[in-house]
Amino acid sequence: MWTVSFKAEYIWIDGTEPTAKLRSKTKILADDAKGAELPIWGFDGSSTNQAKGHASDCVLKPVFVCPDPLRGGEDVLVLCEVLNTDMTPHETNTRAALAEVAEKFTAQEPIFGIEQEYTFFQGSRPLGFPVGGFPAAQGGYYCGVGSDEIFGRDVVEAHLENCLKAGLGISGINAEVMPGQWEFQVGPLAPLEVSDQLWVARWLLYRTAEDFDVSATLDPKPVKGDWNGAGAHTNFSTRAMREGYEAIITACESLGEGSKPLDHVKNYGAGIDDRLTGLHETAPWNEYSYGVSDRGASVRIPWQVEKDGKGYIEDRRPNANVDPYVVTRLLVDTCCTALEKAGQV
């Protein structure tokens, strides 16, 4: 008997260290599964650095579903949490810890906008870099136009269109400072939503780039020397911050207290000391600072926030390869705890 079916691409985050990778595989589901809770599935964790061969089964639990813009029709993308077979969170599952913190501080209404930088490569060299040499120095590439300065726009436009078709909260794109380097922004959204959607947008970036025979990397310093690194500047606010400037200062101060600067930086992505040097619009990784309109500070307060007396802050330290579940959890926990203590909620 012929049955109508659709494809569900199950996507998950693996256990590769120091930077986790995305994995995915396709499940064919009967048409009557549409609109219902999608089933759990499984995979061989011994092939993803998440289990030993003698006990290799890991569980995929769907947590976010959106239309599949690549296959179209009724097909879907399914982002999953990884669980152990007893249904507890796997040790590589960073989403579970965020869910607890987000729930604890939900009344403060934290929201995020994350700026995801990345770099295109063709083979072993960044897109736009001549074979055996280097392009002209940085200067004209940022938000540039023209084939002498812009490389990979066709991939970027296709990725943007795919994100929009998927219904993701993508809010913009731009060319970045180094040739072949770009950025897209996701948000403003709540902690879990921005993190889930950023992971799916990353998967769509890699998958879209496949069709153009290029690769995309989140390496924080893809080219050594006098070239900008790649970050994931994280914009953050709570209701109190969106209503008053005192809460902005409380949040900034909380990120510099005690061990907090290093607690955050060591979880902001592998290779962070290569990028946070004090040059190329960064603060040194081992120093904490904040300032208005200062892109050389750890945390920037936008000028219009100071002018308006309310708004958000930008943590400029996270690497492009940061785990969004981790950075959002740390910012919510640190800042919301301090705001609660100060009675600014």
Sequence and secondary structure as in RCSB ss.txt:
>XXXX:A:sequence
MWTVSFKAEYIWIDGTEPTAKLRSKTKILADDAKGAELPIWGFDGSSTNQAKGHASDCVLKPVFVCPDPLRGGED
VLVLCEVLNTDMTPHETNTRAALAEVAEKFTAQEPIFGIEQEYTFFQGSRPLGFPVGGFPAAQGGYYCGVGSDEI
FGRDVVEAHLENCLKAGLGISGINAEVMPGQWEFQVGPLAPLEVSDQLWVARWLLYRTAEDFDVSATLDPKPVKG
DWNGAGAHTNFSTRAMREGYEAIITACESLGEGSKPLDHVKNYGAGIDDRLTGLHETAPWNEYSYGVSDRGASVR
IPWQVEKDGKGYIEDRRPNANVDPYVVTRLLVDTCCTALEKAGQV
>XXXX:A:secstr
    EEEEEEEEE   SSS  EEEEEEEEEGGGTTS    EEEEGGGTTSS GGG EEEEEEEEEEE TTT TT 
EEEEEEEE TTSSB TT  HHHHHHHHHHTGGG  EEEEEEEEEEEETTEETT  TTS  S TTS TT  STTT 
  HHHHHHHHHHHHHTT  EEEEEE SSTTEEEEEEEEE HHHHHHHHHHHHHHHHHHHHTTT EEE  S SS S
SS   BEEEEEE TTTTT HHHHHHHHHHTTSTTHHHHHHTTS TTHHHH SS SS   TT   EEET TTSSEE
E HHHHHHT   EEE   BTT  HHHHHHHHHHHHHHHHHHTT  
